C-alpha cells in the first residue's frame, strides 16, 4: 500500500470557506511546505498550482485550507492540479462542481 492511499486528507465542509488570497505572494508555513521553495507568486499559474497541490496534500486542518486556498482560484486550477487519486476523489465527491470543471 502506498502512503498516499493510507493517509488522511482534510476536506473542507464548504468551498465558500476557502477565502485565501487569489493573487500576490504567499509564504507557506513549514508544516505545509518544508522545502526551500515555500514562497509562491500566485500571479504565476504554475506557482499557484504547485502551492494549491501542496496545501491540499499537507493541510492539517480546515483552517489551513481556508487560509491559503481561494474557492474561485481553486475551481480554475482544479483540472491542472496533480493530486493523489484518493484526495481528488474525496474532494470531487464532496464538491461535484469541481469534477465538472475538469
Contact map, one row per residue, 1 for C-alpha under 8 A:
111011000000000000000000000000000000000000000000000000000000000000000000000000000000000000000000000000
111111000000000000000000000000000000000000000000000000000000000000000000000000000000000000000000000000
111111100000000000000000000000000000000000000000000000000000000000000000000000000000000000000000000000
011111100000000000000000000000000000000000000000000000000000000000000000000000000001010000000000000000
111111100000000000000000000000000000000000000000000000000000000000000000000000000000010000000000000000
111111110000000000000000000000000000000000000000000000000000000000000000000000000000000000000000000000
001111111000000000000000000000000000000000000000000000000000000000000000000000000000000000000000000000
000001111100000000000000000000000000000000000000000000000000000000000000000000000000000000000000000000
000000111110000000000000000000000000000000000000000000011111000000000000000000000000001000000000000000
000000011111000000000000000000000000000000000000000000010011110000000000000000000000000000000000000000
000000001111100000000000000000000000000000000000000000000000010000000000000000000000000001100100000000
000000000111111010000000000000000000000000000000000000000000010010000000000000000000000000000000000000
000000000011111010000000000000000000000000000000000000000000000000000000000000000000000000000000000000
000000000001111111000000000000000000000000000000000000000000000000000000000000000000000000000000000000
000000000001111111000000000000000000000000000000000000000000000000000010000000000000000000000010000000
000000000000011111100000000000000000000000000000000000000000000000000010000000000000000000000000000000
000000000001111111100000000000000000000000000000000000000000000001000010000000000000000000000000000000
000000000000011111110000000000000000000000000000000000000000000011111110000000000000000000000000000000
000000000000000111111000000000000000000000000000000000000000000001111110000000000000000000000000000000
000000000000000001111100000000000000000000000000000000000000000011111100000000000000000000000000000000
000000000000000000111111000000000000000000000000000000000000000000111100000000000000000000000000000000
000000000000000000011111000000000000000001000000000000000000000000001101100000000000000000000000000000
000000000000000000001111100000000000000011100000000000000000000000000000000000000000000000000000000000
000000000000000000001111110000000000000011100000000000000000000000000000000000000000000000000000000000
000000000000000000000011111000000000001111100000000000000000000000000000000000000000000000000000000000
000000000000000000000001111100000000001111000000000000000000000000000000000000000000000000000000000000
000000000000000000000000111110000000011100000000000000000000000000000000000000000000000000000000000000
000000000000000000000000011111011000011000000000000000000000000000000000000000000000000000000000000000
000000000000000000000000001111111100010000000000000000000000000000000000000000000000000000000000000000
000000000000000000000000000111111110010000000000000000000000000000000000000000000000000000000000000000
000000000000000000000000000011111100000000000000000000000100000000000000000000000000000000000000000000
000000000000000000000000000111111100000000000000000001100110000000000000000000000000000000000000000000
000000000000000000000000000111111110110000000000000001100100000000000000000000000000000000000000000000
000000000000000000000000000011111111010000000000000000000000000000000000000000000000000000000000000000
000000000000000000000000000001001111110000000000000000000000000000000000000000000000000000000000000000
000000000000000000000000000000000111110000000000000000000000000000000000000000000000000000000000000000
000000000000000000000000000000001011111100000000000000000000000000000000000000000000000000000000000000
000000000000000000000000001111001111111100000000000000000000000000000000000000000000000000000000000000
000000000000000000000000111100000000111110000000000000000000000000000000000000000000000000000000000000
000000000000000000000000111000000000111111000011001000000000000000000000000000000000000000000000000000
000000000000000000000011110000000000001111110011000000000000000000000000000000000000000000000000000000
000000000000000000000111110000000000000111111011000000000000000000000000000000000000000000000000000000
000000000000000000000011100000000000000011111011000000000000000000000000000000000000000000000000000000
000000000000000000000000000000000000000011111111000000000000000000000000000000000000000000000000000000
000000000000000000000000000000000000000001111111100000000000000000000000000000000000000000000000000000
000000000000000000000000000000000000000000011111110000000000000000000000000000000000000000000000000000
000000000000000000000000000000000000000111111111111000000000000000000000000000000000000000000000000000
000000000000000000000000000000000000000111111111111100000000000000000000000000000000000000000000000000
000000000000000000000000000000000000000000001111111110000000000000000000000010011000000000000000000000
000000000000000000000000000000000000000000000111111111000000000000000000000000001000000000000000000000
000000000000000000000000000000000000000100000011111111100000000000000000000000000000000000000000000000
000000000000000000000000000000000000000000000001111111110000000000011000010000001000000000000000000000
000000000000000000000000000000000000000000000000111111111000000000000000000000001110000000000000000000
000000000000000000000000000000011000000000000000011111111110000000000000000000000000000000000000000000
000000000000000000000000000000011000000000000000001111111110000110011000000000000000000000000000000000
000000001100000000000000000000000000000000000000000111111110000010000000000000000000000000000000000000
000000001000000000000000000000000000000000000000000011111110000000000000000000000010001000000000000000
000000001000000000000000000000111000000000000000000001111111000000000000000000000000000000000000000000
000000001100000000000000000000010000000000000000000001111111110110000000000000000000000000000000000000
000000001100000000000000000000000000000000000000000000000111110100000000000000000000000000000000000000
000000000100000000000000000000000000000000000000000000000011111110000000000000000000000000000000000000
000000000111000000000000000000000000000000000000000000000011111111000000000000000000000000000000000000
000000000000000000000000000000000000000000000000000000000000111111100000000000000000000000000000000000
000000000000000000000000000000000000000000000000000000100011111111110000000000000000000000000000000000
000000000001000001010000000000000000000000000000000000110010111111111000000000000000000000000000000000
000000000000000011110000000000000000000000000000000000000000011111111100000000000000000000000000000000
000000000000000001111000000000000000000000000000000000000000001111111000000000000000000000000000000000
000000000000000001111000000000000000000000000000000100100000000111111100000000000000000000000000000000
000000000000000001111100000000000000000000000000000100100000000011111110110000000000000000000000000000
000000000000000001111100000000000000000000000000000000000000000001011111110000000000000000000000000000
000000000000001111100000000000000000000000000000000000000000000000001111111000000000000000000000000000
000000000000000000000100000000000000000000000000000000000000000000000111111100000000000000000000000000
000000000000000000000100000000000000000000000000000000000000000000001111111110000000000000000000000000
000000000000000000000000000000000000000000000000000100000000000000001111111111000000000000000000000000
000000000000000000000000000000000000000000000000000000000000000000000011111111000000000000000000010010
000000000000000000000000000000000000000000000000000000000000000000000001111111100000000000000000000010
000000000000000000000000000000000000000000000000100000000000000000000000111111111000000000000000000000
000000000000000000000000000000000000000000000000000000000000000000000000011111111000000000000000010011
000000000000000000000000000000000000000000000000000000000000000000000000000111111000000000000000000011
000000000000000000000000000000000000000000000000100000000000000000000000000011111100000000000000000000
000000000000000000000000000000000000000000000000110110000000000000000000000011111110000000000000000000
000000000000000000000000000000000000000000000000000010000000000000000000000000011111000000000000000000
000000000000000000000000000000000000000000000000000010001000000000000000000000001111101100000000000000
000100000000000000000000000000000000000000000000000000000000000000000000000000000111111100000000000000
000000000000000000000000000000000000000000000000000000000000000000000000000000000011111110000000000000
000110000000000000000000000000000000000000000000000000000000000000000000000000000001111111000000000000
000000001000000000000000000000000000000000000000000000001000000000000000000000000011111111100000000000
000000000000000000000000000000000000000000000000000000000000000000000000000000000011111111110000000000
000000000000000000000000000000000000000000000000000000000000000000000000000000000000111111111000000000
000000000010000000000000000000000000000000000000000000000000000000000000000000000000011111111100000000
000000000010000000000000000000000000000000000000000000000000000000000000000000000000001111111110010000
000000000000000000000000000000000000000000000000000000000000000000000000000000000000000111111111111000
000000000000000000000000000000000000000000000000000000000000000000000000000000000000000011111111000000
000000000010000000000000000000000000000000000000000000000000000000000000000000000000000001111111000000
000000000000001000000000000000000000000000000000000000000000000000000000000000000000000000111111111000
000000000000000000000000000000000000000000000000000000000000000000000000000000000000000000011111111100
000000000000000000000000000000000000000000000000000000000000000000000000000000000000000000010011111110
000000000000000000000000000000000000000000000000000000000000000000000000001001000000000000110011111111
000000000000000000000000000000000000000000000000000000000000000000000000000000000000000000010011111111
000000000000000000000000000000000000000000000000000000000000000000000000000000000000000000000001111111
000000000000000000000000000000000000000000000000000000000000000000000000001101100000000000000000111111
000000000000000000000000000000000000000000000000000000000000000000000000000001100000000000000000011111
